[in-house]
């Protein structure tokens, strides 16, 4: 696969991220599978596993719900734009990290070459 095709596919996936908002709303479903907080797990299972209770506060997302606070009441189009922006930002951060790691590894390899 060429890098251009890969980037096109990643862009298409980023543009499809609002499906996570639209489908549950259209189908009357709840949260996306696996995106439950500790409270939702306790409600669904009838109890909160001890390990989950201990680890639930370990990580706080920098931008919870993929958008700034208060955006949950915004129209679906605005929320979709926030989802797409979040996806693009995540892709760019990952790509930058991989690029920097590749540069570091290549300079390290050159330095260790005989």
N, C-alpha and C positions, 0 to 999 in steps of 0.2 A: 504494500500500500504506500502510495506516495504521501509525503508530508502534506501536500495541498489537499488531498482527499481526506486525510485524517482531520485536518483543521475544519474542513467543510462539515464532516460528520459531527465533530465536537460542537460546532456552531448550531447545527440542527438540533442536537440534544439540548443545548442551552435554551434554544427557542421553544422547545417542547416542555420545559420545566413548569409552566403554568398549568399543565394538565393536572398536576397535583392539587391545584385549587379548583379547577373547573369540574373534573370528574366527580369528586365527592359531593360537590354542591348539586350537580345535575342528577346524580344517582341517589342522593339522600344518604350517602355513606358518612361514616365518622372520619376520624383522623386517618392519615395514611398508615399502612401497616408498619409497625416498628417505630413510629414517631411519637410514642406515648411517653409522657412524663411519669414520674413515680405515682402521682395521684391517679392517673388513668389506669395504670397497671393494677393498683390496689382496687379500684372500682371494678375492673373486668375480672380479676382473679379472685377477689374477695379477701385478699391479704397482700401485704407488701413483703416480698422476699428480703431477708435480713441484709444480704449482700447488696441488693439494689438500694435499699434505704441508706446504707453506708456510702455507696458510691454516687448517689444521685446528686450530691452537691460538689462532687469533685471537679466537674467541668461546667463552666457557664459559657454559652455561645456568645461571641462578640456582638452578633446581631441576631437575637432570638427571633424565630418565625420568619427569617429571611428578609425582614424589613424593619425600619425604625419603629419604636414604640408608638402606639396609637394608630398605626396603619391598618389594623384589622378591620376598622370601620370604613376604610376607603373603598371606593368602587372596585369591582373585580379587575377592571383594566389597569388601574393604578397598582394594585397588588401584583398583577401579572408582570408589569414592568419592573417591579422590585424583585420578583423572582428571577427574571431574566438578567437583571443587573447583578444579582447575587451569584448566579451561575457563571456569568462572564468574569466577574471578579475572582471567583474561586479558580476558574480555569487559568486565568492570567497569573495568579499567585503560584499555582502548581507548576505552570510552565516556567516561570521565573526561577523557582526553586530548582527544578530539574536542569535548567540551563546553567545556573550557578554551580550546581553539583558537578555537572559535566565539565565545566571549565576548571573547577578545582581539581577534579580527578585527572584531567589531561595535563595540567601543569605539574601536578604531583608525579605523574608517570614520566614526564619529560625530565624532571629533576632527578628521578631515580634511575634513569637510563644510563647504561655504561658508557 
